[in-house]
Amino acid sequence: MTEASGDFRVARVSPGELLDLRRRVLRGGRPEAVVTNPADEDPLARHFAGFLGARVVVSASFFAVEGPAGPGGRQLRYMATDFDVQGRGLGAAVLAVAEASLAAEGVTTLWANARDSALGFYRRCHWRVVEGSEHLSAETQIPHTVIVKDLGATLG
Ligand SMILES: CC(C)(COP(=O)(O)OP(=O)(O)OC[C@H]1O[C@@H](n2cnc3c(N)ncnc32)[C@H](O)[C@@H]1OP(=O)(O)O)[C@@H](O)C(=O)NCCC(=O)NCCS
């Protein structure tokens, strides 16, 4: 699927197209950082990119991992917008397209371990915080909080 607005479009992609963004934006560009995920090629995994022209500037991946809302949900991981185009609404646009696409597949709930520094972004996108779920990521040691979104509520 593809959805476009001006020079910007959102499309489902293969995970390999997102690895550069995952590494640079989420892992400090460290060459040794592992940015592949064992579930990347899972048949239920869904990967979305935001493109400005031919350039991938936003990444978002969803995995069939049971979360706080029970079975059947999807976990959002690797949400990232490239540094020079943050704050232009592109991350929110990718999330909106991805959420609609997953809802159309019958997914009703999303969850994520969100970086605390990004909680404002997720709140703007109508995700809600799970109270008392604050923790340090085992992978990055960065403070995170669990967030959820009920897609049924979004679509009314
Ligand atoms: C967090 C991130 C994905 C947001 O993407 P983005 O494309 O910059 O966000 P958008 O421009 O679509 O923002 C949508 C809204 O959220 C707000 N917002 C964005 N980032 C925010 C933040 N860190 N804190 C508070 N509000 C934020 C924007 O101001 C905007 O508000 P508006 O609708 O009132 O204008 C991006 O900044 C990023 O990649 N950050 C570094 C990596 C990271 O932390 N990823 C999340 C891992 S859980």
Ligand as a Chemical Component Dictionary entry (heavy atoms), coordinates in Angstrom:
data_LIG
# 
_chem_comp.id                   LIG 
_chem_comp.type                 NON-POLYMER 
_chem_comp.pdbx_formal_charge   0 
_chem_comp.three_letter_code    LIG 
# 
loop_
_chem_comp_atom.comp_id 
_chem_comp_atom.atom_id 
_chem_comp_atom.alt_atom_id 
_chem_comp_atom.type_symbol 
_chem_comp_atom.charge 
_chem_comp_atom.model_Cartn_x 
_chem_comp_atom.model_Cartn_y 
_chem_comp_atom.model_Cartn_z 
_chem_comp_atom.pdbx_ordinal 
LIG C1  C1  C 0 9.846  10.665 18.212 1  
LIG C2  C2  C 0 9.870  10.817 16.688 2  
LIG C3  C3  C 0 9.660  9.456  16.026 3  
LIG C4  C4  C 0 8.738  11.765 16.286 4  
LIG O1  O1  O 0 8.700  11.848 14.865 5  
LIG P1  P1  P 0 8.471  13.252 14.138 6  
LIG O2  O2  O 0 8.310  12.988 12.686 7  
LIG O3  O3  O 0 9.563  14.173 14.542 8  
LIG O4  O4  O 0 7.104  13.733 14.813 9  
LIG P2  P2  P 0 5.945  14.610 14.170 10 
LIG O5  O5  O 0 6.545  15.822 13.528 11 
LIG O6  O6  O 0 5.078  13.746 13.323 12 
LIG O7  O7  O 0 5.180  15.047 15.490 13 
LIG C5  C5  C 0 3.774  14.923 15.678 14 
LIG C6  C6  C 0 3.412  15.722 16.908 15 
LIG O8  O8  O 0 4.142  15.246 18.051 16 
LIG C7  C7  C 0 4.943  16.278 18.609 17 
LIG N1  N1  N 0 6.214  15.695 19.001 18 
LIG C8  C8  C 0 7.119  15.099 18.197 19 
LIG N2  N2  N 0 8.161  14.632 18.916 20 
LIG C9  C9  C 0 7.897  14.967 20.198 21 
LIG C10 C10 C 0 8.595  14.760 21.413 22 
LIG N3  N3  N 0 9.763  14.089 21.445 23 
LIG N4  N4  N 0 8.044  15.233 22.552 24 
LIG C11 C11 C 0 6.862  15.894 22.545 25 
LIG N5  N5  N 0 6.134  16.099 21.404 26 
LIG C12 C12 C 0 6.673  15.658 20.261 27 
LIG C13 C13 C 0 5.123  17.284 17.489 28 
LIG O9  O9  O 0 5.382  18.572 18.004 29 
LIG C14 C14 C 0 3.797  17.204 16.790 30 
LIG O10 O10 O 0 2.846  17.953 17.531 31 
LIG P3  P3  P 0 1.715  18.839 16.793 32 
LIG O11 O11 O 0 0.767  17.828 16.193 33 
LIG O12 O12 O 0 1.133  19.631 17.895 34 
LIG O13 O13 O 0 2.422  19.649 15.764 35 
LIG C15 C15 C 0 11.208 11.449 16.195 36 
LIG O14 O14 O 0 11.393 12.694 16.825 37 
LIG C16 C16 C 0 12.423 10.570 16.445 38 
LIG O15 O15 O 0 12.759 9.742  15.612 39 
LIG N6  N6  N 0 13.109 10.780 17.580 40 
LIG C17 C17 C 0 14.337 10.060 17.898 41 
LIG C18 C18 C 0 14.114 8.560  18.025 42 
LIG C19 C19 C 0 13.013 8.196  18.989 43 
LIG O16 O16 O 0 12.974 8.645  20.129 44 
LIG N7  N7  N 0 12.095 7.340  18.508 45 
LIG C20 C20 C 0 11.012 6.822  19.330 46 
LIG C21 C21 C 0 11.460 5.565  19.967 47 
LIG S1  S1  S 0 10.200 4.928  21.074 48 
# 
loop_
_chem_comp_bond.comp_id 
_chem_comp_bond.atom_id_1 
_chem_comp_bond.atom_id_2 
_chem_comp_bond.value_order 
_chem_comp_bond.pdbx_ordinal 
LIG C1  C2  SING 1  
LIG C2  C3  SING 2  
LIG C2  C4  SING 3  
LIG C2  C15 SING 4  
LIG C4  O1  SING 5  
LIG O1  P1  SING 6  
LIG P1  O2  DOUB 7  
LIG P1  O3  SING 8  
LIG P1  O4  SING 9  
LIG O4  P2  SING 10 
LIG P2  O5  DOUB 11 
LIG P2  O6  SING 12 
LIG P2  O7  SING 13 
LIG O7  C5  SING 14 
LIG C5  C6  SING 15 
LIG C6  O8  SING 16 
LIG C6  C14 SING 17 
LIG O8  C7  SING 18 
LIG C7  N1  SING 19 
LIG C7  C13 SING 20 
LIG N1  C8  SING 21 
LIG N1  C12 SING 22 
LIG C8  N2  DOUB 23 
LIG N2  C9  SING 24 
LIG C9  C10 SING 25 
LIG C9  C12 DOUB 26 
LIG C10 N3  SING 27 
LIG C10 N4  DOUB 28 
LIG N4  C11 SING 29 
LIG C11 N5  DOUB 30 
LIG N5  C12 SING 31 
LIG C13 O9  SING 32 
LIG C13 C14 SING 33 
LIG C14 O10 SING 34 
LIG O10 P3  SING 35 
LIG P3  O11 DOUB 36 
LIG P3  O12 SING 37 
LIG P3  O13 SING 38 
LIG C15 O14 SING 39 
LIG C15 C16 SING 40 
LIG C16 O15 DOUB 41 
LIG C16 N6  SING 42 
LIG N6  C17 SING 43 
LIG C17 C18 SING 44 
LIG C18 C19 SING 45 
LIG C19 O16 DOUB 46 
LIG C19 N7  SING 47 
LIG N7  C20 SING 48 
LIG C20 C21 SING 49 
LIG C21 S1  SING 50 
# 
